[in-house]
Amino acid sequence: MASSISQSRPISTGLVAPTQDLDASIEEGTKFAFQCFLWFGVIVFIAPQYFVPGLAEIGIGKVIIFLALFSYAKFAFSQGRLNVAEGGELKILACFLLLCLISVGFSQWPGGSLQFFMDFAWKAGVVFFLAANLVTSTERARQLCWTFVLFTAVNSFMGLQNWRTGNMLGASNRIVGGGFASLAANPNDLGLLLDISLPFVWYAYRTARSKATRFLALLTIIAAAGTVVITFSRQAFLGLLVITGLATWKLAKGKRVQVLVLISMLLPVLLVILPGGYSDRILSIFQSDMDETGSRDERLKLMEAGVTSMVEHPLGVGLGMNILASADSGVGWHVIHNAYLQVGVELGVLGFFLYLLLIWKCYQGLTVIEQSPVRNIADLAFVIRLSLIAYVVGGFFAPVAFNFYFFYPGGIAVALKSLVKRAPHLLHSMKADPI
């Protein structure tokens, strides 16, 4: 198929069918790797290996990600280069992973740190790398977003089913989680996953090619938003509030006053239909006496202990060992519920800086691309930015620094910025600005 960015004809500003954005040789050469990457997302976020006999025994996730990496590497080396993607984010990622590995040497438990690296850190790095190098066109971005629709719909359905059947955490009013996937296995993780996924589901809705698929995406958005509420997750509520507010502000351009009036009128209705006790749960963010579980104060103590540990151990205590730092501080055997402090405690000041820098570099430049006259490109930049913001908010309240929540949208951000660098005329109507 002819490249949509290699032609001299004017670029349409309306919704156009996604087309190939790179020459056919790259698309064809990485086709198998990209298909494996899509399937890996399904395995990670839906976990079919738990109800399909034999898949768990063969380690299907590891097999699929290895095939994706091997297939991509084979093509890349045949072209005499490692990366299709451009930009400094991958160099920062490499430095960050190297520091993770080096931390094993001075860890309080070297064996545990090495195991953590093999179980989490390197996989997160591979996902970031593959996303950056395999999402090489708007068509591939659309396909990836539809995998987000799939696992968002499944986990939302499972969460709603748990609510309907009363499958709760003990005697609380919180559901046990979503489906079988570990990244959705408790209400906080489920809420964070849905917050990060919702922008990509919205992109699938915007680029749907039929009324049926558009309706499916819209239904998934509604179900996911409702599921975020019934998780009773404070971090997920804040994430949903932020991304919904930003999306509303952007989409209501020119009618923002009317939208604000409408929201103020609907707010009383919303408060009535929310589950019982939900408002108290949210208000406990600010008032500790409304938190019946005491988790708010406990997490604050863990964060304070984390800051103290960073001061006392500027080189860190070793990858995955923040729980040991908490125990040494006298606050119990608990992980620090803050992704940034988690990295700072484990990898020290340098790791803390590299992690924040990686997130910022992924985010940087997306607002510029949002001004593209090509609607698919502009929309994709917007949803990636929303997803990264959802992670930034959720990361303040969850020990998820090495989970896939950030590394998927981060890698897709690098892929999009690489795409527009290779085709600068996609931004022809804007002032020059570094991407």
C-alpha positions in Angstrom: 0.0 0.0 0.0 1.3 3.5 -0.8 2.6 5.5 2.1 0.3 8.2 3.3 3.2 10.5 4.3 5.3 10.1 1.2 2.9 11.7 -1.2 2.8 15.4 -2.1 -0.9 15.8 -2.1 -2.6 17.9 0.6 -3.2 16.2 3.9 -6.9 15.8 4.8 -8.0 17.4 8.0 -11.0 15.1 8.4 -11.3 11.6 9.7 -9.6 9.4 7.2 -9.1 5.6 7.3 -5.7 4.9 8.9 -3.1 4.1 6.3 0.5 2.8 6.2 2.9 5.5 7.3 6.2 3.7 6.5 7.5 2.0 3.4 6.1 -1.5 2.8 9.4 -3.2 3.5 9.4 -2.2 7.2 5.7 -2.9 7.6 6.2 -6.4 6.1 9.4 -7.1 7.9 8.0 -6.5 11.3 4.5 -7.9 10.7 5.0 -11.1 12.7 6.7 -9.3 15.5 3.8 -6.8 15.8 1.2 -9.6 15.8 3.1 -11.3 18.6 3.2 -8.0 20.5 -0.6 -7.7 20.2 -1.1 -11.2 21.5 1.2 -10.5 24.4 -1.0 -7.7 25.5 -4.0 -10.0 25.4 -2.1 -12.6 27.5 -0.9 -10.0 30.0 -4.2 -8.2 30.6 -6.7 -11.0 30.1 -4.6 -14.0 31.2 -6.3 -16.7 29.0 -3.7 -19.2 30.3 -5.7 -19.5 33.5 -8.7 -21.1 31.8 -7.1 -22.7 28.7 -5.4 -25.9 29.6 -1.7 -26.1 28.8 -1.0 -22.4 28.2 0.3 -21.8 31.7 2.6 -24.8 31.7 4.4 -23.6 28.6 4.8 -20.1 29.9 2.9 -18.7 26.9 3.6 -15.0 27.8 7.3 -15.5 27.8 7.2 -17.5 24.5 5.2 -14.8 22.7 7.3 -11.9 23.9 10.5 -13.9 22.9 9.1 -14.5 19.5 8.2 -10.8 19.1 11.7 -9.7 20.2 13.5 -12.3 18.1 11.5 -11.6 15.0 12.0 -7.8 15.3 15.8 -8.3 16.0 16.2 -10.5 13.0 14.6 -7.9 10.8 16.4 -5.0 12.4 19.9 -6.5 12.0 19.1 -7.4 8.4 18.7 -3.7 7.9 21.9 -2.9 9.7 20.2 -1.0 12.6 18.7 -1.8 16.0 16.0 0.8 16.2 13.3 2.0 13.8 12.3 4.5 16.5 14.3 7.6 17.1 14.8 9.8 20.2 16.6 9.9 23.5 13.9 8.0 25.4 15.3 4.6 24.5 18.8 5.6 25.7 17.3 6.8 29.0 15.5 3.4 29.3 18.8 1.6 28.6 20.5 3.5 31.3 17.7 2.9 33.7 17.7 -0.8 33.1 21.5 -0.9 33.4 21.2 0.8 36.8 18.5 -1.8 37.8 21.0 -4.6 37.0 23.9 -2.8 38.8 21.8 -2.4 41.9 21.8 -6.2 42.3 25.5 -5.8 43.4 24.8 -3.6 46.4 21.3 -4.9 47.2 20.3 -5.9 50.7 19.2 -9.1 49.1 21.1 -9.7 45.8 19.2 -12.8 44.9 15.8 -11.2 45.4 16.9 -8.2 43.3 18.1 -10.4 40.4 14.8 -12.3 40.5 12.8 -9.0 40.5 14.8 -7.9 37.5 14.0 -11.1 35.6 10.4 -11.1 36.6 9.5 -7.4 36.1 12.2 -4.9 35.0 13.5 -6.4 31.9 10.0 -7.4 30.6 8.8 -3.8 31.2 11.8 -2.6 29.2 11.1 -5.0 26.3 7.5 -3.9 26.1 8.6 -0.3 25.9 11.2 -1.1 23.3 8.8 -3.1 21.1 6.0 -0.6 21.4 8.4 2.2 20.3 9.6 0.2 17.3 6.6 -1.7 16.2 3.8 0.9 16.2 5.0 2.3 12.9 1.8 3.5 11.4 -1.6 4.9 12.3 -3.1 1.6 11.2 -1.0 -0.3 13.7 -1.9 2.2 16.4 -5.6 1.6 15.7 -5.1 -2.2 15.9 -3.3 -1.8 19.2 -6.1 0.4 20.6 -8.6 -2.3 19.7 -6.7 -4.8 21.9 -7.1 -2.2 24.6 -10.8 -2.3 23.9 -10.8 -6.1 24.3 -9.1 -6.4 27.6 -10.8 -3.2 29.0 -14.2 -4.7 28.1 -13.3 -8.1 29.6 -11.9 -6.7 32.9 -14.8 -4.2 33.2 -17.3 -7.0 32.6 -15.6 -9.2 35.3 -15.5 -6.3 37.7 -19.2 -5.5 37.2 -20.0 -9.2 37.6 -18.1 -9.3 40.9 -20.1 -6.3 42.1 -23.4 -7.9 41.0 -22.7 -11.2 42.7 -21.2 -9.7 45.8 -17.7 -11.1 45.3 -16.0 -8.6 47.6 -12.8 -8.2 49.6 -13.8 -9.6 53.0 -16.6 -7.6 54.6 -15.7 -4.5 52.6 -17.7 -2.9 49.8 -14.8 -3.3 47.4 -14.8 -5.9 44.6 -11.9 -8.4 44.5 -10.7 -7.0 41.1 -11.3 -7.8 37.4 -10.4 -10.9 35.6 -7.6 -13.4 36.0 -4.7 -11.1 35.1 -2.4 -10.1 37.9 -2.5 -6.5 36.7 -6.2 -6.4 37.4 -6.4 -8.8 40.3 -7.2 -6.2 43.0 -9.5 -3.1 42.9 -6.6 -0.6 42.9 -4.8 -2.2 40.0 -8.0 -2.7 38.1 -8.9 1.0 38.5 -5.4 2.1 37.4 -5.5 -0.2 34.4 -8.9 1.1 33.3 -7.8 4.7 33.7 -4.7 4.2 31.5 -6.7 2.2 28.9 -9.7 4.5 28.6 -8.0 7.1 26.3 -7.0 4.4 23.9 -10.5 3.0 23.9 -11.7 6.5 23.0 -9.2 6.5 20.1 -10.7 3.2 18.9 -14.1 4.9 19.1 -12.9 7.9 17.1 -11.4 5.7 14.4 -14.1 3.0 14.2 -15.0 2.0 10.7 -18.6 0.9 11.4 -21.5 1.8 13.6 -21.2 -1.6 15.3 -17.6 -1.2 16.3 -18.2 2.4 17.3 -21.0 1.4 19.6 -18.8 -1.4 21.0 -16.1 1.1 21.9 -18.6 3.5 23.4 -20.2 0.8 25.5 -16.7 -0.2 26.7 -16.0 3.4 27.8 -19.2 3.5 29.8 -18.6 0.1 31.4 -15.0 1.0 32.3 -15.9 4.3 33.9 -18.6 2.5 35.9 -16.1 -0.1 37.0 -13.6 2.5 38.1 -16.3 3.8 40.5 -17.2 0.4 42.0 -13.6 -0.4 42.7 -13.8 2.3 45.4 -10.2 3.1 44.5 -9.3 6.7 45.5 -6.3 6.7 43.1 -8.5 5.5 40.2 -11.1 8.1 41.0 -8.5 10.9 40.9 -7.1 9.5 37.6 -10.6 9.3 36.1 -11.4 12.8 37.2 -8.3 14.3 35.7 -8.5 12.6 32.3 -12.2 13.2 32.0 -11.7 16.8 32.9 -8.9 17.3 30.4 -10.8 15.5 27.7 -14.0 17.5 28.4 -12.0 20.8 28.4 -10.4 20.0 25.0 -13.4 18.6 23.3 -15.7 21.4 24.5 -13.6 24.1 23.0 -15.9 27.0 22.2 -18.6 25.7 24.4 -16.8 25.3 27.7 -19.2 27.6 29.7 -22.2 25.6 28.6 -20.5 22.4 29.5 -19.5 23.6 32.9 -23.1 24.6 33.6 -24.4 21.2 32.4 -21.9 19.4 34.7 -23.0 21.5 37.7 -26.6 20.6 37.0 -25.8 16.9 36.7 -23.6 16.7 39.7 -26.4 16.3 42.2 -27.8 13.5 40.1 -24.4 11.8 40.1 -24.1 12.0 43.8 -27.4 10.2 44.2 -26.6 7.3 41.9 -23.1 6.6 43.3 -22.8 3.5 45.5 -23.4 3.9 49.2 -20.3 5.0 51.1 -18.5 6.2 47.9 -18.5 9.9 48.8 -17.0 9.1 52.3 -14.4 6.9 50.6 -13.3 9.8 48.3 -13.4 12.4 51.1 -11.1 10.3 53.2 -8.3 11.4 50.8 -8.5 14.7 52.7 -9.9 13.7 56.0 -8.2 10.8 57.8 -11.1 10.3 60.3 -13.3 9.2 57.4 -10.9 6.4 56.5 -12.2 3.4 58.4 -9.4 1.1 57.2 -6.6 3.5 58.3 -4.8 2.9 55.0 -4.4 6.6 54.3 -2.3 7.2 57.4 -0.4 4.0 56.9 0.6 5.0 53.4 1.7 8.4 54.5 4.0 6.8 57.1 5.4 4.5 54.4 6.1 7.5 52.1 7.8 9.4 54.9 9.9 6.3 55.6 10.7 6.1 51.9 12.0 9.7 51.8 14.1 9.0 54.9 15.5 5.9 53.3 16.5 7.9 50.1 18.4 10.3 52.3 20.1 7.6 54.3 20.8 5.4 51.2 21.4 7.7 48.2 22.5 4.7 46.1 19.4 2.8 47.0 18.8 -0.5 48.8 18.5 -2.7 45.7 15.9 -3.4 43.1 12.6 -4.7 44.5 13.8 -4.2 48.1 11.8 -1.2 49.2 9.8 -3.6 51.5 13.1 -4.2 53.4 13.6 -0.5 53.8 10.1 -0.1 55.2 10.8 -2.9 57.7 14.1 -1.3 58.7 12.2 2.0 59.3 9.8 0.3 61.7 6.6 0.8 59.7 6.2 -2.9 59.0 6.7 -5.3 56.0 4.8 -3.2 53.5 5.7 -1.9 50.0 5.8 1.9 49.5 2.6 2.9 47.7 4.2 5.5 45.5 5.9 4.5 42.2 8.4 7.4 42.3 9.5 6.7 45.9 9.6 3.0 45.1 12.3 3.7 42.5 14.1 6.3 44.6 14.4 3.9 47.6 15.5 0.9 45.5 17.7 2.6 42.9 18.7 5.8 44.8 18.7 9.4 43.7 20.1 8.6 40.2 17.3 6.0 39.6 14.7 8.4 40.8 16.0 11.1 38.4 16.2 8.7 35.4 12.6 7.4 36.0 11.2 10.9 36.2 13.2 11.9 33.1 12.0 9.0 31.1 8.3 9.8 31.9 8.9 13.5 31.1 10.7 12.7 27.8 7.8 10.5 26.7 5.3 13.2 27.5 7.4 16.0 26.0 6.3 17.0 22.5 2.9 15.4 22.5 1.1 18.7 22.8 2.8 19.9 19.7 1.7 16.9 17.7 -1.9 17.4 18.9 -1.9 20.5 16.6 -1.4 18.3 13.5 -3.9 18.9 10.8 -4.2 15.1 10.4 -6.9 14.1 12.7 -5.8 10.6 13.4 -2.3 11.8 14.3 -3.6 14.6 16.6 -6.1 12.3 18.3 -3.4 9.7 18.9 -1.1 12.3 20.5 -3.9 13.4 22.7 -4.9 10.0 24.0 -1.3 9.0 24.7 -0.9 12.2 26.7 -4.0 11.4 28.7 -2.9 7.9 29.4 0.5 9.1 30.6 -1.2 11.6 32.8 -3.4 8.8 34.2 -0.3 6.9 35.1 1.4 9.9 36.7 -1.6 10.5 38.9 -2.0 6.8 39.8 1.7 6.4 40.4 1.5 8.7 43.4 -0.6 6.0 45.2 0.6 2.7 43.9 3.8 0.6 43.9 3.7 0.0 40.1 6.9 1.5 38.9 8.0 -1.7 37.1 4.6 -2.9 35.9 3.4 -2.4 32.3 1.0 0.5 33.1 3.6 3.2 32.1 5.7 1.2 29.6 2.9 0.7 27.1 1.8 4.3 26.6 5.4 5.4 27.1 6.6 3.2 24.2 3.7 4.3 22.0 4.6 7.9 22.6 8.1 7.3 21.3 6.7 5.5 18.3 4.4 8.4 17.4 7.1 11.0 17.8 9.4 9.0 15.7 6.7 8.8 13.0 6.3 12.6 12.8 10.1 13.1 12.8 10.3 10.9 9.7 7.5 12.9 8.2 7.9 16.5 9.3 5.3 17.7 6.8 2.6 16.2 9.1 3.3 19.2 11.2 3.6 21.6 8.3 1.0 24.1 9.6 2.8 24.6 13.0 5.8 26.5 14.2 8.9 24.5 14.6 9.2 23.0 18.0 11.5 20.2 19.1 9.6 16.9 19.5 
